Amino acid sequence: MKCRNCQKENPESAKICVFCGKPLYDTPPAFHPPKDEEEVVLKKEEQPSPAPQPKRSKTPMIVAIVLGALIVLGLAFAVIFGLRYSQQMDQKDEQIQDLLEENDQAWESLQEEREARQDAEEKAQEEDPWEEEDPWEDPMPFDPGTYVANYNMVLRDGPDYGANRTGSLKKDQSVVIESVHEGASDSYWGKTSSGSFVCIQDPDYTYLRKSE
Ligand SMILES: [Zn+2]
């Protein structure tokens, strides 16, 4: 340690200059391990400097006003578009309702047409119950034409063995069959020009043969 008075070098442990007797320190040196000193220095450095007083600026105010205006505008647009959307939806609902009504009307008229047709069919059937022919059924195994009787036959007023007798047909007599009808239990009947029916064939016999 150099003396501040006489500039001479003193031993490290001396507190007073061994040459001139002046104190080597203003205050006796306090013993601090260097580590602690470092920590103190660090702590001092770590302490945050007091935050600088924020400058009073008008920018945040302007930003707030602009944001507020944007929000108000956004809300206004949302309301306007919401109203228009709901109006459009109402219009669409009305259109759908109209379409449904039209649909109902079309359906009703279709139903009416169908009923009318059914009525007409029923009426036609009532008028001639034996004229009914289902186009989807198997085609008749017999064609209209001239037939010859294999046996003495009975003419009836329907394609059924229980139908009323209307006349007869002798064996080998020929008869013109205008249409062929299916009777009960796999029997086929020919309708003559006079409107009578004669059995052409049943599971047991073939009564009429086609004329050559
Ligand atoms: Zn000295």
Residues whose N, C-alpha, C, O or C-beta is under 5 A from the ligand:
A	BS01	ZN	C3 N5 C6 C17 F19 C20 G21
